Amino acid sequence: MPETNAVYEQLALALDRLPNGFPRTGSGVEIQILEQIFLCVTGCPNDTARLERKPEGETIQPPANFTAWEQEGLRSRGLAN
């Protein structure tokens, strides 16, 4: 299993501990779904996306105008005007 998939497996296990759970399939398609969700949120192209732990203390600053940032992300994927 590639290293990136191990991160998604850990995420799937954590999600499964939530009250509604996270159903697993024999084909493992749910891992691909998690990967696509993560990629949509970050906007990273498939061939360059990697999940890595950030150094402790390093933070990501939220966008000043979240609504505009969200709309731009949707437009870039052809999901909004």
Backbone torsions as a table, in degrees:
resi	resn	phi	psi	omega
1	MET	NA	125.2	178.2
2	PRO	-58.9	155.8	-177.0
3	GLU	-58.0	-40.9	-179.7
4	THR	-61.4	-42.1	179.5
5	ASN	-62.3	-31.5	178.4
6	ALA	-62.3	-37.2	178.3
7	VAL	-65.4	-43.4	179.3
8	TYR	-67.8	-33.7	175.7
9	GLU	-62.5	-43.0	178.0
10	GLN	-63.2	-40.4	177.4
11	LEU	-63.4	-43.0	179.4
12	ALA	-61.4	-40.7	178.6
13	LEU	-64.6	-41.2	178.5
14	ALA	-65.0	-42.2	178.7
15	LEU	-64.4	-33.1	-179.4
16	ASP	-68.5	-19.9	177.8
17	ARG	-81.2	-9.7	177.3
18	LEU	-71.7	160.0	-177.2
19	PRO	-54.4	-37.4	-179.6
20	ASN	-87.9	-6.9	177.2
21	GLY	71.3	-179.0	177.9
22	PHE	-141.1	97.8	-174.3
23	PRO	-61.3	137.8	179.0
24	ARG	-106.2	152.2	179.0
25	THR	-120.7	162.6	176.8
26	GLY	-67.7	-30.3	-177.2
27	SER	-81.6	-18.0	-178.9
28	GLY	78.9	15.6	-178.2
29	VAL	-60.9	-25.1	-179.3
30	GLU	-63.5	-29.7	177.4
31	ILE	-67.9	-40.8	176.8
32	GLN	-64.1	-37.4	178.0
33	ILE	-63.9	-44.6	177.7
34	LEU	-60.2	-42.1	179.7
35	GLU	-61.8	-44.5	179.5
36	GLN	-65.2	-39.1	177.7
37	ILE	-61.3	-47.1	-179.4
38	PHE	-61.9	-43.4	-178.8
39	LEU	-65.7	-36.7	177.7
40	CYS	-65.5	-37.9	-179.2
41	VAL	-69.8	-40.3	-176.8
42	THR	-88.1	-21.9	-178.4
43	GLY	77.9	10.8	-179.7
44	CYS	-75.6	137.8	173.4
45	PRO	-65.8	151.1	-177.1
46	ASN	-55.0	-41.0	-172.9
47	ASP	-76.9	-10.9	-179.6
48	THR	-117.3	-4.4	-175.6
49	ALA	-73.7	135.7	174.8
50	ARG	-144.5	141.5	174.4
51	LEU	-94.8	124.4	178.4
52	GLU	-138.0	148.7	176.2
53	ARG	-74.1	138.5	176.1
54	LYS	-80.8	146.9	175.3
55	PRO	-58.2	144.7	-178.1
56	GLU	-58.5	134.1	-179.9
57	GLY	92.8	-17.6	178.4
58	GLU	-80.5	133.3	-178.0
59	THR	-124.8	161.9	174.9
60	ILE	-105.8	128.0	179.5
61	GLN	-81.7	130.4	177.6
62	PRO	-68.5	153.1	178.2
63	PRO	-64.9	149.1	-179.6
64	ALA	-64.9	-37.4	-179.9
65	ASN	-121.9	88.1	-174.6
66	PHE	-59.3	-39.9	-178.1
67	THR	-62.3	-44.2	178.5
68	ALA	-64.9	-41.8	179.1
69	TRP	-61.8	-43.5	179.4
70	GLU	-63.8	-45.4	179.7
71	GLN	-62.1	-40.8	177.8
72	GLU	-61.3	-42.7	177.7
73	GLY	-62.4	-41.3	178.2
74	LEU	-66.2	-42.8	179.1
75	ARG	-62.9	-40.7	-177.6
76	SER	-64.6	-22.2	177.8
77	ARG	-101.6	8.1	177.8
78	GLY	72.2	24.9	-177.1
79	LEU	-104.2	-0.9	179.0
80	ALA	-150.4	162.8	178.5
81	ASN	-81.1	NA	NA
